Amino acid sequence: YEMSALVRLPMKPAETAREISPSVAVIETTDPDATSTLVRIGGDVDWIARFLAGLPVPAEVLDPPEVRAELRRLARRLLRDHAG
């Protein structure tokens, strides 16, 4: 992939595995009792941002900053397009 993002999701690893296909992300959290999960998602910046925006839980992008910036750009566009 062009890039990969490290993301924390507020879900147990088993819940994350049900929500996200292994073809999309690799679960990096190894403790099955953890209350959050670290995942590594590969792809280009805009695809990763759009995927994260579609999740039913908030996603904390730990790295890289380009994905956080793309999420902000996407949010601004959605707010502008649907403001009224």
Residue, then its C-alpha position, 0 to 999 in steps of 0.5 A: y500500500e501507498m501508506s498505512a495508518l495506525v488507528r485506535l478504535p474504542m472496541k474490544p479486539a473481537e468486536t473489531a474483527r467482526e466489524i473490519s475485514p482482515s483484508v482491510a486492516v491488521i489488528e495489532t492489539t493482542d490482549p483479548d480483554a482490551t477495551s480498545t484496539l489498535v489496527r493498521i489500515g493500508g491504502d491511500v490517504d483519501w481511502i483510509a479517511r473515507f473508510l474511517a469516517g464510515l465506521p460506527v465508532p470514533a477512530e483515533v488516528l495515531d499516525p500518520p498526520e496526513v490521514r488526520a488532515e484528510l479526515r478534517r478536509l472530508a469533514r469540512r466538505l461534508l459540512r459544506d455540502h450538507a449545511g442547508 
